[in-house]
Structure formats: structure tokens, C-alpha cells
Amino acid sequence: MFFKLVNHETQIRILEERDAPELFALVDQSRSYLRQWLPFVDSTENVEVVRKFIQTGLQRYAANNGAEFGIWYQGAFAGVIGLQSIDWEARSTTIGYWIGEHFQGNGIMTNTCITLFNFLFRDYGLNRIEIEVAPQNLKSKAGVTRLGLSFEGRKKEALRLDDQYVDVDAYAMLSKDWLVRDI
């Protein structure tokens, strides 16, 4: 199974069914915060819903078409980062992520993205990674800026949140631009 040490405090690994209670507890603790940006929060009503999400991620991982990874910080479950799918012909993927509210501000997501980008560009040979961010999500926008992703445009009403359509901003990094960096 997939496992990467991000640094001495943080690790990522493929989500397994045994992680469902921890993942649900973190969603539940951060529900009001996450609800602002993520459409799945209100439908994540119990551990069984989370278990099905993990099973779907494991199926995508087995098919070499994406995955869901858990993020652990100082031994505690802190969030999720996932590859929504992989377009092997174009050698590209879109990454989605979230972190529990009380884990914010520790550089966890930035460091996790660096580790995952290095893996995807070097080991998987991908050419492009995209991240979509709600324009009002200033913390996530700051993160993609820190990582050096390029703003590519706004997708009008591309996400449905709380019975409303909201815009998302698309950012991308190319392998040739990432691999010349000293990270």
C-alpha cells in the first residue's frame, strides 16, 4: 500500500476501511468550517458513508485511476488529499484536499502537496497537476500560490454548495516547471 513520509511530523498513506471512524470524527469536528468549501460535508452523516468513500478510493487506486490518502500529523488524523482520477493519455490529474480546522497553520497541506507533487511528477511521470479552489477560500488560494501553481481561469458556477452554484478558480503546475525547482 502507498505510504510517504512527508517530514518528521507528517505522513500520508492510502486510506483503508479501518480509518473510517477517525475520518468521520474529523469531518464531524470540522463540519461548520468544511461546509463552506466542500459539497460532501452534509451528506457525510455516519461512519458507513465514510467507509463507502474509502472503498471507492481503494477501487480507483487498484485500477490505477486515482486514490484517497489520509494525512497524519503528530500521530493524529489531520485530513485527506486525493487524486480525483488520472488521465494517463494526457498524463494529468486533479488534486482535492482538506484539513481539519484545528490543524490549520502548521504547513501540513503545503508540505503534503510538495511530497505528493514530487511523487506524481517523478515516479508516475505525470505532466500536469490541477487544483480547483473557491475564490473566497483565501487559505487554500494562499497555499496554491506558495506552491507556485499558475492561475488558469475561473470556472463559472462549477460547484454546488448549500443549494447554490459557486465559481471555482483553476490552478495548475506542469512537470517541467516543478522539477527545475529545488524542493
N, C-alpha and C positions, 0 to 999 in steps of 0.2 A: 504494500500500500504506500501511497505518497506521503512523505514526511520531509519537511525542510526546517532546519534551524535558522531562524531569522537573525537572532542575536542571543546573548546570554539570558535575556528575559522573555523572548518571544519565539514561538514555534507555530508552524502551520502543518496540518495534516488533513487527509481526506476525512470528511465526516462519515461516521459509522452510526448504525442504528443505536448503539449504546450511548451516543452523545445527545439523543433526543431530549431527555429530561433537562440537561444543562442548557441546551439551546432554547428550549421553551421558556425556562426560567429567566434567561437573559432578555428574550423578547418581552416577556411579561413585565419585567422590571423597568424596561426602557420603552414601554408601549407608547406613552404620550409623546416622547421625543421622536421615536422612529416613525410614527404615524404621519408626521409632517412630510416625509420624503419617500416612504415605501408603501406600495399598494397592498402588500401581503399581510400587514400587521393585524388588521381587524379580522381576517379570516384564519389567523393562527390562534385558534381557540383552545387547543389542548395538545398534549404530547403526541397523540396519534397523527395529527396533521403534520407535525414536525417530522415524525418518523417517515411518513409518505414522501415529504420533501427530500429527506436524506436518501431514501430508496431511489427516487428519480435521479438524484445526483450520482448515485453509485451506478445506475444503469448507463447514464451518459458517460461516466468515466470508463466503464467496461467497454463501451462502444467507441472509445477514443473521440468523443464528441462533447467535451466539456466536463465539468466537475464542480463540486461544492467542497470548500475547505474550511475547517474550523481554525480559529485563531486563539491561541492560548497565551496569556500574558502573566508572568509570575505564577504559573500553575493554574490560573483561573480562566475559564472560558470567557473570551472577550468579544468575539464577533465572527463574521463569516465573510469570505471572499470567494467568488465563483466565476467560472468561465461559462457564460450562457450557452455557448456552442462554439465549435471550431469549424471554420470554413477552410478545409485543407487545400482546396484548389487555389484560393486567394491567400492562404496561409495567414489568416486573421482570426481574431476573437474579440468579443466584448466582455469586459470585466464588470461585475457588480460587487458591491461590498457594503457592509455596515458594521458598526462597532457600538457596543453598549454605551449608554450616555456617560456612566461614571468612569469609563476607560479613555475618554477623550483627552487630548492634550499631552499624551505621552509619546507621540511619534510612532505609535503602533501601526497605524494603517500605512503611513509613508514607508516605513521600513519593510512591512509585509509586501507592499507593491513592488519595491525595489527587488526583493528576493524573488517574487513571482515573475516580474518582467525579465530578470536575468535568466531564469529557468526557461521561460517561454521563448525568448529570443535565441538563447544559446543551445538549449537541449532539444526543444521542439522545432526550432528553425522557423518560427513564425516571423512574418514580415510586419504585421500591424496589430496593435492593441488599441481598442477604443474604450472609453469610459464616458457614460452619459450622466449628467448632473443637473438637478433642478437649478435654475438660475438663482433662486433665493437661498440655496444651500451653500452659504458662504464658507463654511468649514471644509466641505468637500471640494469646492472650487479652489480654495487655497491649497489643498492637497494636490490636486492635479497640476496646479501652477508650480508647486515645489518640485514635482516630479518632472516638469519640463514638457508636458503634453501640449500640443498645439490646439487652439480653439478652431474648430472647423465649421461651426454654424449652429443655429438654433433650429430644433425640430418643433414646429408649432403643434401644440396640443397632442403630444406624443405619449403622454402618460395620464392615466385616470387615477386620481386621488380624491377620496372623500366625495364621490359623485361629481367631480369636476375634472375637466381636462386641463392639464398643465403642460407648459413647454419644458423641453429638456435641451441642455447645451451639450453638444458632442465635442469631445476632445480625443486626440489620437497621438500615438507615438509610433514611429517607424523604427525597425531594427537598425537601419544604417545610422539613425540619429542617436539611438540609445547606446549602441555598442562602442561608439567613439568616446563616450563619457567615462570618467574614472569613478565608477560606483561599484 
